[in-house]
Amino acid sequence: MADFKHIPAKPTLGLGCWAIGGPFTMEGRAVGWGDVDDATSKAAIAVALDHGIAHFDTAQRLWLRAF
C-alpha cells in the first residue's frame, strides 16, 4: 500500500492568467481577451504571490479542439 504522507501538498488556489495574454486570433476569429494593461497584470501577479498563490494557469484554452 502506498504511503501518501510523504507526498508534498499541492497548492489549493491558483490564478488563471489567460486574460493576461491579451488579444489573439485562431483560424481568423478573435478568441482572446481585449487590450490588456501590463502594469495591472503585473500588479495582479504580485498580489497573488504576496498571498501565497503558487499555481499560475497559463493555458490558452480549456477545450480540446478549435471552435
PDB file of N, CA, C and O in Angstrom:
ATOM      1  N   MET A   1       0.845  -1.185   0.000  1.00  0.00           N
ATOM      2  CA  MET A   1       0.000   0.000   0.000  1.00  0.00           C
ATOM      3  C   MET A   1       0.890   1.249   0.000  1.00  0.00           C
ATOM      4  O   MET A   1       1.909   1.295   0.690  1.00  0.00           O
ATOM      5  N   ALA A   2       0.501   2.235  -0.765  1.00  0.00           N
ATOM      6  CA  ALA A   2       1.285   3.472  -0.875  1.00  0.00           C
ATOM      7  C   ALA A   2       1.201   4.293   0.403  1.00  0.00           C
ATOM      8  O   ALA A   2       0.173   4.319   1.079  1.00  0.00           O
ATOM      9  N   ASP A   3       2.299   4.961   0.716  1.00  0.00           N
ATOM     10  CA  ASP A   3       2.352   5.852   1.875  1.00  0.00           C
ATOM     11  C   ASP A   3       2.242   7.291   1.365  1.00  0.00           C
ATOM     12  O   ASP A   3       3.231   7.863   0.907  1.00  0.00           O
ATOM     13  N   PHE A   4       1.066   7.866   1.442  1.00  0.00           N
ATOM     14  CA  PHE A   4       0.816   9.204   0.904  1.00  0.00           C
ATOM     15  C   PHE A   4       1.226  10.332   1.855  1.00  0.00           C
ATOM     16  O   PHE A   4       1.086  11.503   1.502  1.00  0.00           O
ATOM     17  N   LYS A   5       1.714  10.017   3.019  1.00  0.00           N
ATOM     18  CA  LYS A   5       2.106  11.047   3.990  1.00  0.00           C
ATOM     19  C   LYS A   5       3.344  11.817   3.526  1.00  0.00           C
ATOM     20  O   LYS A   5       3.584  12.932   3.988  1.00  0.00           O
ATOM     21  N   HIS A   6       4.118  11.243   2.631  1.00  0.00           N
ATOM     22  CA  HIS A   6       5.366  11.878   2.213  1.00  0.00           C
ATOM     23  C   HIS A   6       5.252  12.600   0.869  1.00  0.00           C
ATOM     24  O   HIS A   6       6.252  13.071   0.329  1.00  0.00           O
ATOM     25  N   ILE A   7       4.052  12.684   0.338  1.00  0.00           N
ATOM     26  CA  ILE A   7       3.838  13.409  -0.908  1.00  0.00           C
ATOM     27  C   ILE A   7       3.614  14.878  -0.565  1.00  0.00           C
ATOM     28  O   ILE A   7       2.736  15.189   0.240  1.00  0.00           O
ATOM     29  N   PRO A   8       4.390  15.790  -1.160  1.00  0.00           N
ATOM     30  CA  PRO A   8       4.213  17.213  -0.844  1.00  0.00           C
ATOM     31  C   PRO A   8       2.818  17.691  -1.218  1.00  0.00           C
ATOM     32  O   PRO A   8       2.234  17.249  -2.208  1.00  0.00           O
ATOM     33  N   ALA A   9       2.305  18.592  -0.418  1.00  0.00           N
ATOM     34  CA  ALA A   9       0.980  19.157  -0.685  1.00  0.00           C
ATOM     35  C   ALA A   9       1.044  20.044  -1.924  1.00  0.00           C
ATOM     36  O   ALA A   9       2.036  20.736  -2.154  1.00  0.00           O
ATOM     37  N   LYS A  10      -0.009  20.015  -2.706  1.00  0.00           N
ATOM     38  CA  LYS A  10      -0.095  20.877  -3.877  1.00  0.00           C
ATOM     39  C   LYS A  10      -0.916  22.108  -3.517  1.00  0.00           C
ATOM     40  O   LYS A  10      -1.760  22.054  -2.623  1.00  0.00           O
ATOM     41  N   PRO A  11      -0.675  23.208  -4.203  1.00  0.00           N
ATOM     42  CA  PRO A  11      -1.449  24.409  -3.898  1.00  0.00           C
ATOM     43  C   PRO A  11      -2.935  24.175  -4.157  1.00  0.00           C
ATOM     44  O   PRO A  11      -3.309  23.484  -5.104  1.00  0.00           O
ATOM     45  N   THR A  12      -3.770  24.754  -3.312  1.00  0.00           N
ATOM     46  CA  THR A  12      -5.213  24.587  -3.475  1.00  0.00           C
ATOM     47  C   THR A  12      -5.836  25.755  -4.216  1.00  0.00           C
ATOM     48  O   THR A  12      -6.969  25.653  -4.686  1.00  0.00           O
ATOM     49  N   LEU A  13      -5.127  26.846  -4.328  1.00  0.00           N
ATOM     50  CA  LEU A  13      -5.622  28.002  -5.072  1.00  0.00           C
ATOM     51  C   LEU A  13      -4.629  28.356  -6.169  1.00  0.00           C
ATOM     52  O   LEU A  13      -3.420  28.175  -6.025  1.00  0.00           O
ATOM     53  N   GLY A  14      -5.165  28.859  -7.253  1.00  0.00           N
ATOM     54  CA  GLY A  14      -4.307  29.284  -8.352  1.00  0.00           C
ATOM     55  C   GLY A  14      -4.874  30.540  -8.986  1.00  0.00           C
ATOM     56  O   GLY A  14      -5.978  30.974  -8.659  1.00  0.00           O
ATOM     57  N   LEU A  15      -4.114  31.110  -9.885  1.00  0.00           N
ATOM     58  CA  LEU A  15      -4.539  32.309 -10.594  1.00  0.00           C
ATOM     59  C   LEU A  15      -4.622  31.981 -12.073  1.00  0.00           C
ATOM     60  O   LEU A  15      -3.636  31.558 -12.678  1.00  0.00           O
ATOM     61  N   GLY A  16      -5.801  32.177 -12.658  1.00  0.00           N
ATOM     62  CA  GLY A  16      -5.974  31.990 -14.090  1.00  0.00           C
ATOM     63  C   GLY A  16      -5.395  33.185 -14.828  1.00  0.00           C
ATOM     64  O   GLY A  16      -5.810  34.319 -14.591  1.00  0.00           O
ATOM     65  N   CYS A  17      -4.453  32.947 -15.709  1.00  0.00           N
ATOM     66  CA  CYS A  17      -3.709  34.043 -16.344  1.00  0.00           C
ATOM     67  C   CYS A  17      -3.974  34.191 -17.839  1.00  0.00           C
ATOM     68  O   CYS A  17      -3.279  34.953 -18.511  1.00  0.00           O
ATOM     69  N   TRP A  18      -4.959  33.482 -18.367  1.00  0.00           N
ATOM     70  CA  TRP A  18      -5.192  33.555 -19.804  1.00  0.00           C
ATOM     71  C   TRP A  18      -5.441  34.991 -20.259  1.00  0.00           C
ATOM     72  O   TRP A  18      -4.930  35.410 -21.297  1.00  0.00           O
ATOM     73  N   ALA A  19      -6.212  35.734 -19.499  1.00  0.00           N
ATOM     74  CA  ALA A  19      -6.549  37.106 -19.898  1.00  0.00           C
ATOM     75  C   ALA A  19      -5.324  38.013 -19.977  1.00  0.00           C
ATOM     76  O   ALA A  19      -5.347  39.016 -20.690  1.00  0.00           O
ATOM     77  N   ILE A  20      -4.275  37.681 -19.268  1.00  0.00           N
ATOM     78  CA  ILE A  20      -3.068  38.500 -19.282  1.00  0.00           C
ATOM     79  C   ILE A  20      -2.431  38.508 -20.670  1.00  0.00           C
ATOM     80  O   ILE A  20      -1.723  39.451 -21.023  1.00  0.00           O
ATOM     81  N   GLY A  21      -2.679  37.469 -21.451  1.00  0.00           N
ATOM     82  CA  GLY A  21      -2.103  37.371 -22.786  1.00  0.00           C
ATOM     83  C   GLY A  21      -2.643  38.368 -23.790  1.00  0.00           C
ATOM     84  O   GLY A  21      -2.013  38.613 -24.818  1.00  0.00           O
ATOM     85  N   GLY A  22      -3.798  38.945 -23.509  1.00  0.00           N
ATOM     86  CA  GLY A  22      -4.367  39.932 -24.409  1.00  0.00           C
ATOM     87  C   GLY A  22      -5.022  39.317 -25.631  1.00  0.00           C
ATOM     88  O   GLY A  22      -5.350  38.130 -25.640  1.00  0.00           O
ATOM     89  N   PRO A  23      -5.212  40.133 -26.665  1.00  0.00           N
ATOM     90  CA  PRO A  23      -5.945  39.667 -27.841  1.00  0.00           C
ATOM     91  C   PRO A  23      -5.127  38.702 -28.696  1.00  0.00           C
ATOM     92  O   PRO A  23      -3.910  38.846 -28.811  1.00  0.00           O
ATOM     93  N   PHE A  24      -5.794  37.726 -29.291  1.00  0.00           N
ATOM     94  CA  PHE A  24      -5.187  36.860 -30.298  1.00  0.00           C
ATOM     95  C   PHE A  24      -6.302  36.231 -31.111  1.00  0.00           C
ATOM     96  O   PHE A  24      -7.469  36.276 -30.724  1.00  0.00           O
ATOM     97  N   THR A  25      -5.937  35.649 -32.230  1.00  0.00           N
ATOM     98  CA  THR A  25      -6.937  35.028 -33.102  1.00  0.00           C
ATOM     99  C   THR A  25      -6.586  33.566 -33.339  1.00  0.00           C
ATOM    100  O   THR A  25      -5.433  33.152 -33.216  1.00  0.00           O
ATOM    101  N   MET A  26      -7.612  32.802 -33.682  1.00  0.00           N
ATOM    102  CA  MET A  26      -7.447  31.395 -34.029  1.00  0.00           C
ATOM    103  C   MET A  26      -8.293  31.152 -35.264  1.00  0.00           C
ATOM    104  O   MET A  26      -9.509  31.348 -35.244  1.00  0.00           O
ATOM    105  N   GLU A  27      -7.653  30.727 -36.331  1.00  0.00           N
ATOM    106  CA  GLU A  27      -8.347  30.491 -37.595  1.00  0.00           C
ATOM    107  C   GLU A  27      -9.140  31.725 -38.026  1.00  0.00           C
ATOM    108  O   GLU A  27     -10.260  31.614 -38.524  1.00  0.00           O
ATOM    109  N   GLY A  28      -8.545  32.895 -37.830  1.00  0.00           N
ATOM    110  CA  GLY A  28      -9.168  34.137 -38.259  1.00  0.00           C
ATOM    111  C   GLY A  28     -10.227  34.705 -37.333  1.00  0.00           C
ATOM    112  O   GLY A  28     -10.788  35.762 -37.621  1.00  0.00           O
ATOM    113  N   ARG A  29     -10.514  34.031 -36.231  1.00  0.00           N
ATOM    114  CA  ARG A  29     -11.525  34.508 -35.276  1.00  0.00           C
ATOM    115  C   ARG A  29     -10.848  35.036 -34.020  1.00  0.00           C
ATOM    116  O   ARG A  29      -9.900  34.436 -33.514  1.00  0.00           O
ATOM    117  N   ALA A  30     -11.339  36.155 -33.528  1.00  0.00           N
ATOM    118  CA  ALA A  30     -10.816  36.698 -32.273  1.00  0.00           C
ATOM    119  C   ALA A  30     -11.297  35.813 -31.128  1.00  0.00           C
ATOM    120  O   ALA A  30     -12.500  35.687 -30.900  1.00  0.00           O
ATOM    121  N   VAL A  31     -10.365  35.204 -30.414  1.00  0.00           N
ATOM    122  CA  VAL A  31     -10.730  34.318 -29.306  1.00  0.00           C
ATOM    123  C   VAL A  31     -10.061  34.728 -27.996  1.00  0.00           C
ATOM    124  O   VAL A  31     -10.354  34.154 -26.947  1.00  0.00           O
ATOM    125  N   GLY A  32      -9.177  35.704 -28.043  1.00  0.00           N
ATOM    126  CA  GLY A  32      -8.503  36.156 -26.833  1.00  0.00           C
ATOM    127  C   GLY A  32      -9.283  37.253 -26.141  1.00  0.00           C
ATOM    128  O   GLY A  32     -10.433  37.533 -26.481  1.00  0.00           O
ATOM    129  N   TRP A  33      -8.660  37.849 -25.193  1.00  0.00           N
ATOM    130  CA  TRP A  33      -9.248  38.965 -24.470  1.00  0.00           C
ATOM    131  C   TRP A  33      -8.918  40.260 -25.194  1.00  0.00           C
ATOM    132  O   TRP A  33      -8.116  40.264 -26.128  1.00  0.00           O
ATOM    133  N   GLY A  34      -9.516  41.333 -24.779  1.00  0.00           N
ATOM    134  CA  GLY A  34      -9.227  42.638 -25.366  1.00  0.00           C
ATOM    135  C   GLY A  34      -7.872  43.151 -24.928  1.00  0.00           C
ATOM    136  O   GLY A  34      -7.041  42.399 -24.420  1.00  0.00           O
ATOM    137  N   ASP A  35      -7.659  44.440 -25.132  1.00  0.00           N
ATOM    138  CA  ASP A  35      -6.383  45.033 -24.727  1.00  0.00           C
ATOM    139  C   ASP A  35      -6.148  44.823 -23.238  1.00  0.00           C
ATOM    140  O   ASP A  35      -7.072  44.896 -22.428  1.00  0.00           O
ATOM    141  N   VAL A  36      -4.904  44.564 -22.900  1.00  0.00           N
ATOM    142  CA  VAL A  36      -4.521  44.272 -21.519  1.00  0.00           C
ATOM    143  C   VAL A  36      -3.456  45.263 -21.082  1.00  0.00           C
ATOM    144  O   VAL A  36      -2.502  45.528 -21.813  1.00  0.00           O
ATOM    145  N   ASP A  37      -3.624  45.806 -19.889  1.00  0.00           N
ATOM    146  CA  ASP A  37      -2.642  46.724 -19.321  1.00  0.00           C
ATOM    147  C   ASP A  37      -1.587  45.909 -18.572  1.00  0.00           C
ATOM    148  O   ASP A  37      -1.895  45.235 -17.589  1.00  0.00           O
ATOM    149  N   ASP A  38      -0.335  45.977 -19.049  1.00  0.00           N
ATOM    150  CA  ASP A  38       0.730  45.184 -18.434  1.00  0.00           C
ATOM    151  C   ASP A  38       0.946  45.520 -16.959  1.00  0.00           C
ATOM    152  O   ASP A  38       1.220  44.627 -16.158  1.00  0.00           O
ATOM    153  N   ALA A  39       0.828  46.784 -16.597  1.00  0.00           N
ATOM    154  CA  ALA A  39       1.025  47.177 -15.189  1.00  0.00           C
ATOM    155  C   ALA A  39      -0.028  46.522 -14.290  1.00  0.00           C
ATOM    156  O   ALA A  39       0.283  46.072 -13.188  1.00  0.00           O
ATOM    157  N   THR A  40      -1.258  46.472 -14.762  1.00  0.00           N
ATOM    158  CA  THR A  40      -2.331  45.828 -13.987  1.00  0.00           C
ATOM    159  C   THR A  40      -2.079  44.332 -13.873  1.00  0.00           C
ATOM    160  O   THR A  40      -2.281  43.745 -12.810  1.00  0.00           O
ATOM    161  N   SER A  41      -1.640  43.712 -14.965  1.00  0.00           N
ATOM    162  CA  SER A  41      -1.340  42.283 -14.940  1.00  0.00           C
ATOM    163  C   SER A  41      -0.215  41.965 -13.960  1.00  0.00           C
ATOM    164  O   SER A  41      -0.314  41.016 -13.182  1.00  0.00           O
ATOM    165  N   LYS A  42       0.853  42.759 -13.997  1.00  0.00           N
ATOM    166  CA  LYS A  42       1.975  42.560 -13.070  1.00  0.00           C
ATOM    167  C   LYS A  42       1.551  42.767 -11.624  1.00  0.00           C
ATOM    168  O   LYS A  42       1.999  42.048 -10.730  1.00  0.00           O
ATOM    169  N   ALA A  43       0.687  43.749 -11.397  1.00  0.00           N
ATOM    170  CA  ALA A  43       0.193  44.004 -10.031  1.00  0.00           C
ATOM    171  C   ALA A  43      -0.637  42.819  -9.534  1.00  0.00           C
ATOM    172  O   ALA A  43      -0.533  42.436  -8.369  1.00  0.00           O
ATOM    173  N   ALA A  44      -1.452  42.243 -10.404  1.00  0.00           N
ATOM    174  CA  ALA A  44      -2.268  41.090 -10.014  1.00  0.00           C
ATOM    175  C   ALA A  44      -1.385  39.904  -9.642  1.00  0.00           C
ATOM    176  O   ALA A  44      -1.650  39.214  -8.658  1.00  0.00           O
ATOM    177  N   ILE A  45      -0.344  39.669 -10.423  1.00  0.00           N
ATOM    178  CA  ILE A  45       0.578  38.572 -10.113  1.00  0.00           C
ATOM    179  C   ILE A  45       1.310  38.834  -8.799  1.00  0.00           C
ATOM    180  O   ILE A  45       1.490  37.917  -7.998  1.00  0.00           O
ATOM    181  N   ALA A  46       1.729  40.069  -8.575  1.00  0.00           N
ATOM    182  CA  ALA A  46       2.419  40.412  -7.325  1.00  0.00           C
ATOM    183  C   ALA A  46       1.519  40.185  -6.113  1.00  0.00           C
ATOM    184  O   ALA A  46       1.967  39.654  -5.097  1.00  0.00           O
ATOM    185  N   VAL A  47       0.268  40.581  -6.215  1.00  0.00           N
ATOM    186  CA  VAL A  47      -0.676  40.366  -5.104  1.00  0.00           C
ATOM    187  C   VAL A  47      -0.888  38.871  -4.873  1.00  0.00           C
ATOM    188  O   VAL A  47      -0.942  38.417  -3.730  1.00  0.00           O
ATOM    189  N   ALA A  48      -1.007  38.106  -5.963  1.00  0.00           N
ATOM    190  CA  ALA A  48      -1.180  36.659  -5.815  1.00  0.00           C
ATOM    191  C   ALA A  48       0.023  36.045  -5.099  1.00  0.00           C
ATOM    192  O   ALA A  48      -0.140  35.233  -4.188  1.00  0.00           O
ATOM    193  N   LEU A  49       1.217  36.429  -5.508  1.00  0.00           N
ATOM    194  CA  LEU A  49       2.421  35.913  -4.843  1.00  0.00           C
ATOM    195  C   LEU A  49       2.463  36.317  -3.374  1.00  0.00           C
ATOM    196  O   LEU A  49       2.824  35.510  -2.517  1.00  0.00           O
ATOM    197  N   ASP A  50       2.097  37.562  -3.081  1.00  0.00           N
ATOM    198  CA  ASP A  50       2.082  38.041  -1.691  1.00  0.00           C
ATOM    199  C   ASP A  50       1.110  37.248  -0.822  1.00  0.00           C
ATOM    200  O   ASP A  50       1.293  37.148   0.391  1.00  0.00           O
ATOM    201  N   HIS A  51       0.079  36.685  -1.447  1.00  0.00           N
ATOM    202  CA  HIS A  51      -0.927  35.928  -0.703  1.00  0.00           C
ATOM    203  C   HIS A  51      -0.714  34.415  -0.789  1.00  0.00           C
ATOM    204  O   HIS A  51      -1.605  33.636  -0.449  1.00  0.00           O
ATOM    205  N   GLY A  52       0.455  34.016  -1.239  1.00  0.00           N
ATOM    206  CA  GLY A  52       0.803  32.602  -1.215  1.00  0.00           C
ATOM    207  C   GLY A  52       0.358  31.789  -2.411  1.00  0.00           C
ATOM    208  O   GLY A  52       0.468  30.563  -2.390  1.00  0.00           O
ATOM    209  N   ILE A  53      -0.140  32.428  -3.448  1.00  0.00           N
ATOM    210  CA  ILE A  53      -0.528  31.685  -4.642  1.00  0.00           C
ATOM    211  C   ILE A  53       0.733  31.161  -5.313  1.00  0.00           C
ATOM    212  O   ILE A  53       1.680  31.912  -5.544  1.00  0.00           O
ATOM    213  N   ALA A  54       0.739  29.868  -5.622  1.00  0.00           N
ATOM    214  CA  ALA A  54       1.924  29.260  -6.217  1.00  0.00           C
ATOM    215  C   ALA A  54       1.620  28.595  -7.561  1.00  0.00           C
ATOM    216  O   ALA A  54       2.530  28.105  -8.231  1.00  0.00           O
ATOM    217  N   HIS A  55       0.347  28.577  -7.954  1.00  0.00           N
ATOM    218  CA  HIS A  55      -0.030  27.955  -9.230  1.00  0.00           C
ATOM    219  C   HIS A  55      -0.590  29.026 -10.151  1.00  0.00           C
ATOM    220  O   HIS A  55      -1.548  29.716  -9.803  1.00  0.00           O
ATOM    221  N   PHE A  56       0.011  29.161 -11.324  1.00  0.00           N
ATOM    222  CA  PHE A  56      -0.426  30.151 -12.309  1.00  0.00           C
ATOM    223  C   PHE A  56      -0.790  29.408 -13.594  1.00  0.00           C
ATOM    224  O   PHE A  56       0.078  28.889 -14.296  1.00  0.00           O
ATOM    225  N   ASP A  57      -2.085  29.370 -13.886  1.00  0.00           N
ATOM    226  CA  ASP A  57      -2.599  28.643 -15.046  1.00  0.00           C
ATOM    227  C   ASP A  57      -2.488  29.537 -16.274  1.00  0.00           C
ATOM    228  O   ASP A  57      -3.157  30.566 -16.360  1.00  0.00           O
ATOM    229  N   THR A  58      -1.648  29.146 -17.217  1.00  0.00           N
ATOM    230  CA  THR A  58      -1.423  29.955 -18.412  1.00  0.00           C
ATOM    231  C   THR A  58      -1.996  29.314 -19.671  1.00  0.00           C
ATOM    232  O   THR A  58      -1.680  29.745 -20.779  1.00  0.00           O
ATOM    233  N   ALA A  59      -2.833  28.289 -19.517  1.00  0.00           N
ATOM    234  CA  ALA A  59      -3.409  27.628 -20.687  1.00  0.00           C
ATOM    235  C   ALA A  59      -4.230  28.617 -21.503  1.00  0.00           C
ATOM    236  O   ALA A  59      -4.970  29.431 -20.949  1.00  0.00           O
ATOM    237  N   GLN A  60      -4.094  28.539 -22.817  1.00  0.00           N
ATOM    238  CA  GLN A  60      -4.825  29.475 -23.661  1.00  0.00           C
ATOM    239  C   GLN A  60      -6.266  29.043 -23.858  1.00  0.00           C
ATOM    240  O   GLN A  60      -7.110  29.852 -24.244  1.00  0.00           O
ATOM    241  N   ARG A  61      -6.557  27.772 -23.598  1.00  0.00           N
ATOM    242  CA  ARG A  61      -7.934  27.315 -23.742  1.00  0.00           C
ATOM    243  C   ARG A  61      -8.135  26.048 -22.927  1.00  0.00           C
ATOM    244  O   ARG A  61      -7.180  25.372 -22.542  1.00  0.00           O
ATOM    245  N   LEU A  62      -9.391  25.748 -22.677  1.00  0.00           N
ATOM    246  CA  LEU A  62      -9.710  24.577 -21.873  1.00  0.00           C
ATOM    247  C   LEU A  62     -10.386  23.488 -22.693  1.00  0.00           C
ATOM    248  O   LEU A  62     -10.687  22.419 -22.162  1.00  0.00           O
ATOM    249  N   TRP A  63     -10.629  23.732 -23.963  1.00  0.00           N
ATOM    250  CA  TRP A  63     -11.263  22.737 -24.801  1.00  0.00           C
ATOM    251  C   TRP A  63     -10.218  21.995 -25.605  1.00  0.00           C
ATOM    252  O   TRP A  63      -9.073  22.438 -25.692  1.00  0.00           O
ATOM    253  N   LEU A  64     -10.591  20.878 -26.190  1.00  0.00           N
ATOM    254  CA  LEU A  64      -9.630  20.043 -26.893  1.00  0.00           C
ATOM    255  C   LEU A  64      -9.551  20.309 -28.391  1.00  0.00           C
ATOM    256  O   LEU A  64      -8.658  19.800 -29.068  1.00  0.00           O
ATOM    257  N   ARG A  65     -10.470  21.093 -28.902  1.00  0.00           N
ATOM    258  CA  ARG A  65     -10.451  21.381 -30.327  1.00  0.00           C
ATOM    259  C   ARG A  65     -10.758  22.870 -30.543  1.00  0.00           C
ATOM    260  O   ARG A  65     -11.245  23.558 -29.645  1.00  0.00           O
ATOM    261  N   ALA A  66     -10.467  23.338 -31.737  1.00  0.00           N
ATOM    262  CA  ALA A  66     -10.775  24.737 -32.071  1.00  0.00           C
ATOM    263  C   ALA A  66     -12.281  24.915 -32.209  1.00  0.00           C
ATOM    264  O   ALA A  66     -13.017  23.934 -32.316  1.00  0.00           O
ATOM    265  N   PHE A  67     -12.733  26.144 -32.208  1.00  0.00           N
ATOM    266  CA  PHE A  67     -14.157  26.443 -32.332  1.00  0.00           C
ATOM    267  C   PHE A  67     -14.757  25.748 -33.516  1.00  0.00           C
ATOM    268  O   PHE A  67     -15.953  25.888 -33.773  1.00  0.00           O
TER     269      PHE A  67
END
